[in-house]
Amino acid sequence: MWSRFFASAELKFYEDIDVCLQDRKPNLILLSGVIQCLENPYELIHKLLDKKFKYIVFDRTAFTKDEKLEILMLQKVHPNIYQASYPAWFLNKNKFLSYFQNKYDLMAEFDSQDRVNVESNYKGFIFKRRENAK
């Protein structure tokens, strides 16, 4: 795969979080532009919380501007690139943040540079696991 061009002794790529955790014990996981492309993004968030990473970093995450809404759309890849379509969630920021409130502290929140033709904000977050979190 493409990862063979970028992988090194310091940087490895895995198809699955569990496979990675069998091989290594990272203290940080980075999700950049991925959570909103999953069928059920909150299922992955639950899984991440159970893995007890010291840091969880999100970047390029799509949120609705309306704090009461969450929207699922279909993202179509231009046929000149390849034939495909993906879910495209525009998450509710308050709901998203609520998943972390019992076990993680929000260390930083920042704007991401992504822009689309949907009323939205792209954000990034850095969470740090609390020492006493169960």
DSSP file (Angstrom, degrees, kcal/mol; ACC not computed):
  #  RESIDUE AA STRUCTURE BP1 BP2  ACC     N-H-->O    O-->H-N    N-H-->O    O-->H-N    TCO  KAPPA ALPHA  PHI   PSI    X-CA   Y-CA   Z-CA
    1    1 A M    >         0   0    0      0, 0.0     3,-1.4     0, 0.0     4,-0.2   0.000 360.0 360.0 360.0 178.5    0.0    0.0    0.0
    2    2 A W  G >   +     0   0    0      1,-0.3     3,-1.9     2,-0.2     4,-0.4   0.751 360.0  75.5 -63.0 -26.1    0.9    3.7   -0.1
    3    3 A S  G >> S+     0   0    0      1,-0.3     4,-3.0     2,-0.2     3,-1.2   0.759  78.7  73.4 -62.2 -23.1    2.1    3.6    3.6
    4    4 A R  G <4 S+     0   0    0     -3,-1.4    -1,-0.3     1,-0.3    -2,-0.2   0.758  93.3  55.2 -63.4 -21.8    5.3    1.8    2.5
    5    5 A F  G <4 S+     0   0    0     -3,-1.9    -1,-0.3    -4,-0.2    -2,-0.2   0.702 120.1  29.1 -80.5 -20.4    6.5    5.1    1.0
    6    6 A F  T <4 S+     0   0    0     -3,-1.2    -2,-0.2    -4,-0.4    -3,-0.1   0.656  93.2 105.2-113.1 -22.8    6.1    6.9    4.3
    7    7 A A     <  +     0   0    0     -4,-3.0     2,-0.3     3,-0.1     5,-0.2  -0.266  39.0 156.6 -66.1 147.6    6.6    4.3    7.0
    8    8 A S        -     0   0    0      3,-3.3    -2,-0.0     1,-0.0    -1,-0.0  -0.847  61.0 -78.7-151.0-174.5    9.8    4.2    9.0
    9    9 A A  S    S+     0   0    0     -2,-0.3     3,-0.1     1,-0.2    -2,-0.1   0.831 134.1  39.0 -63.1 -30.0   11.1    3.0   12.3
   10   10 A E  S    S+     0   0    0      1,-0.2     2,-0.5    -3,-0.0    -1,-0.2   0.705 118.4  48.9 -91.5 -22.9    9.5    6.0   13.9
   11   11 A L        +     0   0    0     -5,-0.1    -3,-3.3     2,-0.0     2,-0.3  -0.968  63.5 168.6-127.7 118.9    6.3    6.1   11.8
   12   12 A K        -     0   0    0     -2,-0.5     2,-0.4    -5,-0.2    -3,-0.0  -0.912  20.6-144.7-126.8 155.5    4.1    3.1   11.2
   13   13 A F        -     0   0    0     -2,-0.3     2,-0.3   -10,-0.0    -2,-0.0  -0.941  14.1-169.7-120.7 141.9    0.6    2.7    9.7
   14   14 A Y        -     0   0    0     -2,-0.4     3,-0.1     1,-0.1     4,-0.0  -0.964  26.4-142.0-132.3 148.1   -2.1    0.2   10.8
   15   15 A E  S    S+     0   0    0     -2,-0.3     2,-0.3     1,-0.2    -1,-0.1   0.673  91.0  26.7 -77.2 -18.6   -5.4   -0.8    9.2
   16   16 A D  S  > S-     0   0    0      1,-0.1     4,-1.8    -3,-0.0    -1,-0.2  -0.999  70.6-130.1-150.1 143.3   -7.0   -1.1   12.7
   17   17 A I  H  > S+     0   0    0     -2,-0.3     4,-2.4     1,-0.2     5,-0.2   0.901 109.4  53.7 -60.9 -42.9   -6.5    0.4   16.1
   18   18 A D  H  > S+     0   0    0      1,-0.2     4,-1.1     2,-0.2    -1,-0.2   0.874 106.6  51.7 -63.6 -37.3   -6.4   -3.0   17.8
   19   19 A V  H  > S+     0   0    0      1,-0.2     4,-1.0     2,-0.2     3,-0.4   0.911 110.3  50.0 -64.5 -42.0   -3.7   -4.3   15.5
   20   20 A C  H >X S+     0   0    0     -4,-1.8     4,-3.2     1,-0.2     3,-0.9   0.931 107.7  52.9 -59.9 -46.4   -1.6   -1.3   16.4
   21   21 A L  H 3< S+     0   0    0     -4,-2.4    -1,-0.2     1,-0.3    -2,-0.2   0.712 104.0  56.9 -68.3 -19.8   -2.1   -1.8   20.1
   22   22 A Q  H 3< S+     0   0    0     -4,-1.1    -1,-0.3    -3,-0.4    -2,-0.2   0.793 118.0  33.8 -74.2 -28.6   -0.9   -5.4   19.8
   23   23 A D  H << S+     0   0    0     -4,-1.0     2,-0.3    -3,-0.9    -2,-0.2   0.812 129.1  12.1 -95.3 -36.9    2.4   -4.1   18.3
   24   24 A R     <  -     0   0    0     -4,-3.2    -1,-0.2    -5,-0.1     0, 0.0  -0.873  56.9-134.7-139.9 167.3    2.9   -0.8   20.1
   25   25 A K        -     0   0    0     -2,-0.3    -4,-0.1    -3,-0.1    -3,-0.0  -0.640  32.5-176.1-124.6  72.5    1.6    1.3   23.1
   26   26 A P        -     0   0    0      0, 0.0    28,-0.2     0, 0.0     3,-0.1  -0.333  22.1-154.3 -69.9 152.0    1.1    4.8   21.7
   27   27 A N  S    S+     0   0    0     26,-0.1    28,-2.5     1,-0.1     2,-0.3   0.437  77.8  48.5-102.4  -1.3    0.1    7.6   24.1
   28   28 A L  E     -a   55   0A   0     26,-0.2     2,-0.4    25,-0.1    28,-0.2  -0.996  58.6-166.9-139.6 141.8   -1.5    9.7   21.3
   29   29 A I  E     -a   56   0A   0     26,-1.5    28,-2.9    -2,-0.3     2,-0.5  -0.999  10.4-156.8-127.5 135.6   -3.9    9.1   18.5
   30   30 A L  E     -a   57   0A   0     -2,-0.4     2,-0.5    26,-0.2    28,-0.2  -0.941   8.6-175.1-113.4 126.7   -4.5   11.6   15.7
   31   31 A L  E     -a   58   0A   0     26,-2.9    28,-2.3    -2,-0.5     2,-0.6  -0.949   9.0-179.1-120.7 108.2   -7.7   11.6   13.7
   32   32 A S  E     -a   59   0A   0     -2,-0.5    28,-0.2    26,-0.2    29,-0.1  -0.908  69.9 -25.7-116.2 107.1   -7.5   14.2   10.9
   33   33 A G  S    S+     0   0    0     26,-2.7    -1,-0.2    -2,-0.6    27,-0.1   0.736 115.1  96.8  69.1  23.8  -10.6   14.5    8.6
   34   34 A V    >   +     0   0    0     25,-0.3     3,-2.0     2,-0.1     4,-0.2   0.779  57.0  70.2-114.0 -36.8  -11.7   11.0    9.3
   35   35 A I  G >  S+     0   0    0      1,-0.3     3,-1.2     2,-0.2     9,-0.1   0.850  99.3  52.2 -59.6 -36.7  -14.4   10.9   12.1
   36   36 A Q  G 3  S+     0   0    0      1,-0.2    53,-3.0    52,-0.1    -1,-0.3   0.547 101.6  62.8 -78.0  -5.0  -17.1   12.5   10.0
   37   37 A C  G <  S+     0   0    0     -3,-2.0     2,-0.3    51,-0.2    -1,-0.2   0.359  84.7  97.0 -97.8   4.5  -16.5   10.0    7.2
   38   38 A L  S <  S-     0   0    0     -3,-1.2    51,-0.1    -4,-0.2    48,-0.0  -0.653  78.7-126.7 -95.3 151.1  -17.5    7.0    9.3
   39   39 A E  S    S+     0   0    0      1,-0.3    -1,-0.1    -2,-0.3    49,-0.1   0.914 108.1  17.6 -59.3 -43.3  -21.0    5.4    9.3
   40   40 A N    >>  +     0   0    0      1,-0.1     4,-1.1    -3,-0.0     3,-0.8  -0.775  70.0 177.7-131.8  88.4  -21.2    5.7   13.0
   41   41 A P  H 3> S+     0   0    0      0, 0.0     4,-1.8     0, 0.0     3,-0.2   0.835  80.1  57.3 -63.0 -32.4  -18.6    8.3   14.3
   42   42 A Y  H 3> S+     0   0    0      1,-0.2     4,-2.2     2,-0.2     5,-0.1   0.770  97.9  61.8 -72.9 -23.1  -19.7    8.0   18.0
   43   43 A E  H <> S+     0   0    0     -3,-0.8     4,-1.9     2,-0.2    -1,-0.2   0.915 106.0  46.3 -64.1 -42.6  -19.0    4.2   17.9
   44   44 A L  H  X S+     0   0    0     -4,-1.1     4,-2.6     2,-0.2    -2,-0.2   0.894 108.8  55.3 -66.8 -39.1  -15.4    5.0   17.2
   45   45 A I  H  X S+     0   0    0     -4,-1.8     4,-2.4     1,-0.2    -2,-0.2   0.926 107.2  50.0 -59.8 -43.9  -15.3    7.6   19.9
   46   46 A H  H  X S+     0   0    0     -4,-2.2     4,-2.0     1,-0.2    -1,-0.2   0.920 110.7  50.2 -58.2 -43.4  -16.5    5.1   22.4
   47   47 A K  H  X S+     0   0    0     -4,-1.9     4,-1.3     1,-0.2    -2,-0.2   0.903 109.8  50.1 -62.7 -42.0  -13.8    2.7   21.3
   48   48 A L  H  X>S+     0   0    0     -4,-2.6     5,-0.8     1,-0.2     4,-0.7   0.904 108.7  52.0 -63.8 -41.3  -11.1    5.4   21.6
   49   49 A L  H ><5S+     0   0    0     -4,-2.4     3,-0.8     1,-0.2    -1,-0.2   0.885 108.1  52.0 -62.7 -38.2  -12.3    6.2   25.2
   50   50 A D  H 3<5S+     0   0    0     -4,-2.0    -1,-0.2     1,-0.2    -2,-0.2   0.776 102.0  60.4 -68.2 -26.7  -12.0    2.5   26.1
   51   51 A K  H 3<5S-     0   0    0     -4,-1.3    -1,-0.2    -3,-0.3    -2,-0.2   0.640  98.8-140.5 -78.7 -14.1   -8.4    2.3   24.8
   52   52 A K  T <<5 -     0   0    0     -3,-0.8    -3,-0.1    -4,-0.7    -2,-0.1   0.848  25.4-175.2  60.7  41.2   -7.4    5.0   27.3
   53   53 A F      < -     0   0    0     -5,-0.8    76,-0.2     1,-0.1    -1,-0.2  -0.422  28.2-133.9 -61.1 142.2   -5.0    7.0   25.1
   54   54 A K  S    S+     0   0    0    -27,-0.2    75,-3.2     1,-0.2     2,-0.4   0.908  91.0  24.4 -65.6 -40.7   -3.3    9.7   27.1
   55   55 A Y  E     -aB  28 128A   0    -28,-2.5   -26,-1.5    73,-0.2     2,-0.4  -0.979  62.9-169.8-127.0 139.4   -4.0   12.2   24.2
   56   56 A I  E     -aB  29 127A   0     71,-1.8    71,-2.8    -2,-0.4     2,-0.5  -0.996  12.3-169.3-125.0 124.2   -6.7   12.2   21.6
   57   57 A V  E     -aB  30 126A   0    -28,-2.9   -26,-2.9    -2,-0.4     2,-0.4  -0.958   5.0-173.3-119.9 127.3   -6.2   14.8   18.8
   58   58 A F  E     +aB  31 125A   0     67,-2.6    67,-2.3    -2,-0.5     2,-0.3  -0.946   8.5 171.9-113.8 138.2   -8.9   15.6   16.2
   59   59 A D  E     +a   32   0A   0    -28,-2.3   -26,-2.7    -2,-0.4   -25,-0.3  -0.964  61.1  21.9-137.8 158.0   -8.3   17.9   13.3
   60   60 A R  E    S+     0   0A   0     -2,-0.3     2,-0.5   -28,-0.2    64,-0.2   0.894  78.5 161.3  55.5  45.2  -10.3   18.8   10.2
   61   61 A T  E     - B   0 123A   0     62,-2.4    62,-2.5    -3,-0.1     2,-0.3  -0.869  34.7-131.2-103.8 128.2  -13.6   17.8   11.9
   62   62 A A  E     + B   0 122A   0     -2,-0.5    29,-2.1    27,-0.3     2,-0.3  -0.615  28.1 176.0 -86.6 131.5  -16.8   19.1   10.4
   63   63 A F  E     -cB  91 121A   0     58,-2.6    58,-2.6    -2,-0.3    29,-0.2  -0.976  30.7-114.6-131.1 145.9  -19.5   20.6   12.6
   64   64 A T  E     - B   0 120A   0     27,-2.5    29,-0.3    -2,-0.3    56,-0.2  -0.421  16.9-135.6 -70.3 152.9  -22.8   22.3   11.9
   65   65 A K  S    S+     0   0    0     54,-0.9     2,-0.7    -2,-0.1    -1,-0.1   0.777  92.0  78.7 -77.8 -27.1  -23.1   26.0   12.7
   66   66 A D  S >  S-     0   0    0     53,-0.3     3,-1.6     1,-0.1    -2,-0.2  -0.745  75.6-151.5 -83.9 116.1  -26.5   25.3   14.2
   67   67 A E  T 3  S+     0   0    0     -2,-0.7    27,-0.2     1,-0.3    28,-0.2   0.528  91.7  56.8 -68.8  -4.7  -25.9   23.8   17.6
   68   68 A K  T 3  S+     0   0    0     26,-0.1     2,-0.3    24,-0.0    -1,-0.3   0.544  98.2  75.7 -99.7  -9.1  -29.2   21.9   17.5
   69   69 A L    <   -     0   0    0     -3,-1.6     2,-0.3    22,-0.1    -5,-0.3  -0.697  46.3-175.2-110.4 155.2  -28.4   19.9   14.3
   70   70 A E        -     0   0    0     -2,-0.3     2,-0.4    22,-0.1    21,-0.2  -0.964  21.8-161.8-137.3 132.7  -26.4   17.0   13.1
   71   71 A I  E     -E   90   0B   0     19,-2.3    19,-3.0    -2,-0.3     2,-0.5  -0.952  12.3-158.9-125.7 135.4  -26.5   16.4    9.4
   72   72 A L  E     +E   89   0B   0     -2,-0.4     2,-0.3    17,-0.2    17,-0.2  -0.959  23.1 169.1-109.7 125.6  -25.6   13.3    7.3
   73   73 A M  E     -E   88   0B   0     15,-1.9    15,-2.3    -2,-0.5     2,-0.6  -0.760  35.2-110.2-125.4 173.2  -24.8   13.9    3.7
   74   74 A L  E     -E   87   0B   0     -2,-0.3     2,-0.6    13,-0.2    -2,-0.0  -0.940  24.2-155.9-109.6 122.1  -23.4   11.9    0.8
   75   75 A Q  E     -E   86   0B   0     11,-3.3    11,-2.7    -2,-0.6     2,-0.5  -0.868   9.6-159.4 -97.7 123.1  -19.9   12.9   -0.4
   76   76 A K  E     -E   85   0B   0     -2,-0.6     2,-0.3     9,-0.2     9,-0.2  -0.894  12.7-134.1-106.7 129.6  -19.2   11.9   -4.0
   77   77 A V        -     0   0    0      7,-2.4     7,-0.5    -2,-0.5    -2,-0.0  -0.598  36.0-100.9 -76.8 137.6  -15.7   11.6   -5.3
   78   78 A H    >>  -     0   0    0     -2,-0.3     3,-2.2     1,-0.2     4,-1.5  -0.386  29.4-126.6 -59.9 133.4  -15.3   13.2   -8.7
   79   79 A P  T 34 S+     0   0    0      0, 0.0    -1,-0.2     0, 0.0     4,-0.1   0.738 106.8  66.2 -58.6 -24.1  -15.3   10.4  -11.3
   80   80 A N  T 34 S+     0   0    0      1,-0.1     3,-0.1     2,-0.1    -2,-0.1   0.771 108.3  40.4 -67.3 -23.4  -12.0   11.6  -12.8
   81   81 A I  T <4 S-     0   0    0     -3,-2.2     2,-0.3     1,-0.3    -1,-0.1   0.942 134.0 -57.4 -85.4 -62.7  -10.4   10.6   -9.5
   82   82 A Y     <  -     0   0    0     -4,-1.5     2,-0.7     2,-0.1    -1,-0.3  -0.921  53.8 -89.4-172.5 163.6  -12.2    7.4   -8.9
   83   83 A Q  S    S+     0   0    0     -2,-0.3     2,-0.3    -4,-0.1    -5,-0.1  -0.725  72.0 112.4 -86.4 111.3  -15.8    6.2   -8.5
   84   84 A A        -     0   0    0     -2,-0.7    -7,-2.4    -7,-0.5     2,-0.3  -0.982  41.8-156.0-168.4 161.5  -16.9    6.3   -4.9
   85   85 A S  E     -E   76   0B   0     -2,-0.3    -9,-0.2    -9,-0.2   -11,-0.0  -0.986  13.7-169.8-144.6 151.8  -19.2    8.0   -2.4
   86   86 A Y  E     -E   75   0B   0    -11,-2.7   -11,-3.3    -2,-0.3     2,-0.1  -0.944  31.4 -98.3-138.1 153.9  -18.8    8.3    1.4
   87   87 A P  E     -E   74   0B   0      0, 0.0     2,-0.4     0, 0.0   -13,-0.2  -0.482  33.9-161.8 -66.9 148.6  -20.9    9.4    4.4
   88   88 A A  E     -E   73   0B   0    -15,-2.3   -15,-1.9    -2,-0.1     2,-0.3  -0.825   6.1-165.7-136.8  96.1  -20.2   13.0    5.4
   89   89 A W  E     -E   72   0B   0    -53,-3.0     2,-0.6    -2,-0.4   -27,-0.3  -0.611  14.3-160.6 -81.8 138.4  -21.3   13.9    8.8
   90   90 A F  E     -E   71   0B   0    -19,-3.0   -19,-2.3    -2,-0.3   -27,-0.3  -0.940  32.5-150.7-112.5 101.6  -21.6   17.4   10.0
   91   91 A L  B     -c   63   0A   0    -29,-2.1   -27,-2.5    -2,-0.6     2,-0.7  -0.152  16.4-109.2 -77.8 163.6  -21.5   16.8   13.7
   92   92 A N     >  -     0   0    0    -29,-0.2     4,-2.7     1,-0.2     5,-0.2  -0.853  26.0-149.4 -89.9 118.2  -23.1   18.6   16.6
   93   93 A K  H  > S+     0   0    0     -2,-0.7     4,-2.8   -29,-0.3     5,-0.2   0.892  93.8  49.7 -60.2 -43.7  -20.1   20.2   18.5
   94   94 A N  H  > S+     0   0    0      2,-0.2     4,-1.8     1,-0.2    -1,-0.2   0.913 112.9  46.8 -63.9 -41.9  -21.8   20.1   22.0
   95   95 A K  H  > S+     0   0    0      2,-0.2     4,-0.9     1,-0.2    -2,-0.2   0.940 112.9  50.4 -63.2 -46.7  -22.8   16.4   21.5
   96   96 A F  H >< S+     0   0    0     -4,-2.7     3,-1.0     1,-0.2     4,-0.4   0.940 112.1  46.3 -56.0 -51.4  -19.2   15.6   20.3
   97   97 A L  H >X S+     0   0    0     -4,-2.8     3,-1.5     1,-0.2     4,-0.8   0.813 101.4  67.3 -64.6 -30.5  -17.6   17.3   23.2
   98   98 A S  H 3< S+     0   0    0     -4,-1.8     4,-0.4     1,-0.3     3,-0.4   0.783  89.1  65.7 -63.2 -26.4  -19.9   15.7   25.8
   99   99 A Y  T << S+     0   0    0     -3,-1.0    -1,-0.3    -4,-0.9     3,-0.2   0.760 107.8  40.0 -65.8 -23.5  -18.4   12.3   25.0
  100  100 A F  T X> S+     0   0    0     -3,-1.5     4,-2.8    -4,-0.4     3,-1.2   0.609  87.4  94.1 -99.5 -14.8  -15.1   13.4   26.5
  101  101 A Q  T 3< S+     0   0    0     -4,-0.8    -1,-0.1    -3,-0.4    -2,-0.1   0.721  85.5  47.2 -60.9 -27.0  -16.2   15.4   29.5
  102  102 A N  T 34 S+     0   0    0     -4,-0.4    -1,-0.3    -3,-0.2    -2,-0.1   0.715 127.7  20.0 -87.2 -20.3  -16.0   12.6   32.1
  103  103 A K  T <4 S+     0   0    0     -3,-1.2    27,-3.0     1,-0.2     2,-0.3   0.589 117.2  51.5-124.0 -17.2  -12.6   11.2   31.2
  104  104 A Y  E  <  -D  129   0A   0     -4,-2.8     2,-0.4    25,-0.3    25,-0.2  -0.922  61.7-138.9-129.9 149.5  -10.7   13.9   29.3
  105  105 A D  E     -D  128   0A   0     23,-3.1    23,-2.6    -2,-0.3     2,-0.8  -0.874  27.3-122.7-101.1 139.8   -9.8   17.6   29.6
  106  106 A L  E     +D  127   0A   0     -2,-0.4    21,-0.2    21,-0.2     3,-0.1  -0.744  32.5 176.4 -82.2 110.0  -10.0   19.8   26.6
  107  107 A M  E     +     0   0A   0     19,-2.9     2,-0.3    -2,-0.8    -1,-0.2   0.812  63.2   1.1 -85.9 -33.2   -6.4   21.2   26.3
  108  108 A A  E     -D  126   0A   0     18,-1.3    18,-2.3     2,-0.0     2,-0.4  -0.992  51.2-166.3-156.9 147.7   -7.0   23.2   23.0
  109  109 A E  E     +D  125   0A   0     -2,-0.3     2,-0.3    16,-0.2    16,-0.2  -0.997  22.3 168.4-133.1 135.7   -9.6   24.0   20.4
  110  110 A F  E     -D  124   0A   0     14,-2.3    14,-2.8    -2,-0.4     2,-0.3  -0.975  35.4-103.9-147.3 157.9   -8.7   25.5   17.1
  111  111 A D  E     -D  123   0A   0     -2,-0.3    12,-0.3    12,-0.2     2,-0.2  -0.620  31.5-144.3 -81.3 140.9  -10.1   26.3   13.7
  112  112 A S        -     0   0    0     10,-2.9    10,-0.3    -2,-0.3    12,-0.1  -0.664  16.1-124.5 -99.6 162.8   -9.2   24.0   10.8
  113  113 A Q        +     0   0    0     -2,-0.2    -1,-0.1     2,-0.0    10,-0.0   0.533  68.6 118.3 -88.1  -6.7   -8.7   25.4    7.3
  114  114 A D        -     0   0    0      9,-0.0     2,-0.3   -53,-0.0     8,-0.3  -0.275  39.5-175.7 -62.9 145.5  -11.2   23.1    5.5
  115  115 A R        +     0   0    0      6,-0.1     2,-0.3     2,-0.0     6,-0.1  -0.995   6.5 171.8-142.5 139.9  -14.1   24.7    3.7
  116  116 A V        -     0   0    0      2,-0.4     2,-0.3    -2,-0.3     4,-0.2  -0.848  48.6 -96.8-136.8 174.4  -17.1   23.2    1.9
  117  117 A N  S    S+     0   0    0     -2,-0.3     2,-0.4     2,-0.1    -2,-0.0  -0.092  95.5  90.7 -88.7  38.0  -20.4   24.5    0.4
  118  118 A V  S    S-     0   0    0     -2,-0.3     2,-0.8     2,-0.0    -2,-0.4  -0.989  93.4-101.0-128.7 138.5  -22.3   23.6    3.5
  119  119 A E  S    S+     0   0    0     -2,-0.4   -54,-0.9   -55,-0.0     2,-0.3  -0.442  78.1 123.0 -58.7 103.3  -22.9   26.0    6.5
  120  120 A S  E     -B   64   0A   0     -2,-0.8     2,-0.4   -56,-0.2   -56,-0.2  -0.971  55.4-133.1-158.8 167.1  -20.3   24.5    8.8
  121  121 A N  E     -B   63   0A   0    -58,-2.6   -58,-2.6    -2,-0.3     2,-0.5  -0.991  15.7-146.3-126.8 138.5  -17.2   24.9   10.8
  122  122 A Y  E     +B   62   0A   0     -2,-0.4   -10,-2.9   -10,-0.3     2,-0.3  -0.934  29.7 176.3-104.9 127.9  -14.1   22.7   10.7
  123  123 A K  E     -BD  61 111A   0    -62,-2.5   -62,-2.4    -2,-0.5     2,-0.3  -0.786  22.6-148.5-128.2 165.9  -12.5   22.4   14.1
  124  124 A G  E     - D   0 110A   0    -14,-2.8   -14,-2.3    -2,-0.3     2,-0.3  -0.963  13.8-169.7-132.8 153.9   -9.6   20.7   15.9
  125  125 A F  E     -BD  58 109A   0    -67,-2.3   -67,-2.6    -2,-0.3     2,-0.5  -0.994  14.9-154.4-143.6 145.7   -9.3   19.6   19.5
  126  126 A I  E     -BD  57 108A   0    -18,-2.3   -19,-2.9    -2,-0.3   -18,-1.3  -0.983  19.5-171.8-121.6 119.1   -6.6   18.2   21.8
  127  127 A F  E     -BD  56 106A   0    -71,-2.8   -71,-1.8    -2,-0.5     2,-0.4  -0.870   8.2-159.8-110.2 142.3   -7.8   16.1   24.7
  128  128 A K  E     -BD  55 105A   0    -23,-2.6   -23,-3.1    -2,-0.4   -73,-0.2  -0.988  24.6-119.0-122.3 130.4   -5.7   14.8   27.6
  129  129 A R  E     - D   0 104A   0    -75,-3.2   -25,-0.3    -2,-0.4     2,-0.2  -0.406  30.7-115.9 -67.0 135.7   -6.9   11.9   29.7
  130  130 A R    >   -     0   0    0    -27,-3.0     3,-1.5     1,-0.1    -1,-0.1  -0.475  17.0-127.0 -71.1 143.0   -7.4   12.7   33.4
  131  131 A E  T 3  S+     0   0    0      1,-0.3    -1,-0.1    -2,-0.2    -2,-0.1   0.844 109.5  43.5 -58.8 -36.2   -5.1   10.9   35.7
  132  132 A N  T 3  S+     0   0    0      2,-0.0    -1,-0.3   -29,-0.0     2,-0.1   0.284  83.7 128.8 -96.0  10.2   -8.0    9.6   37.8
  133  133 A A    <         0   0    0     -3,-1.5   -30,-0.1   -30,-0.2    -4,-0.0  -0.442 360.0 360.0 -69.8 138.1  -10.3    8.6   34.9
  134  134 A K              0   0    0     -2,-0.1    -1,-0.1     0, 0.0   -31,-0.1   0.431 360.0 360.0 -89.0 360.0  -11.6    5.1   35.0
